[in-house]
Amino acid sequence: MKNKQLLLATRNRHKQKELQTMLALEGIEVLTLDDVLPVSPITEDGLTFEDNAYKKACLTARQSGCISMADDSGLMVEFLDGQPGVYSARFAGEGASDAENNAKLLKLLEGVKPEDRKAKFVCAIALCHPSGKKVTVEAHCEGQITMEPRGNLGFGYDPLFMPNGFQQTFAEIAETEKNSISHRALALKKITPYITNFYIK
């Protein structure tokens, strides 16, 4: 299959690497906003992960003229009524680091027993063609929040999230294994069948 380019509406190289690994066999080359002409900043002000993913993907496709894909993902903690949710990346404030977001989450869960630290990672992915054609999917991975950060792999809340059926956090699990069970991997599997069709004129 001839290599095809897919513009990922983010500058996050971690996400690019993760998605590139998953899409390699499909002959898709994943680019980020750093690889194309400037695209106007997009405010993520949706009330759901799907809203944000759709907005980012379709505005990026319209401005760049490229088939674009965007994901919006985050952590939802049952004890915190679904927080941090769509605010996961800025839970500790605009521009907060992963460490700061993790520290705030642990602070809010101080004294909470392991069995009451249920959580799930949610990922919505939107794929948009410059013509306006679009599709969105959503998937999740359930688990629990650990008592302290563990592991040096991954990013975001990975050091605190232990998926059901595992004794390791996402930050301790090998990339290949994580890519088979993560919320992003599951959402990507759902949307992959639609991708090739977007290259058919």
Secondary structure, 3 states (H helix, E strand, C coil): CCCEEEEECCCCHHHHHHHHHHHHHHCEEEECHHHCCCCCCCCCCCCCHHHHHHHHHHHHHHHHCCCEEEEEEEEEEHHHCCCEHHHHHHCCCCCCCHHHHHHHHHHHCCCCCHHHCEEEEEEEEEEECCCCCEEEEEEEEEEEECCCCCCCCCCCCHHHEEECCCCCCCCCCCHHHHHHHCHHHHHHHHHHHHHHHHHCC
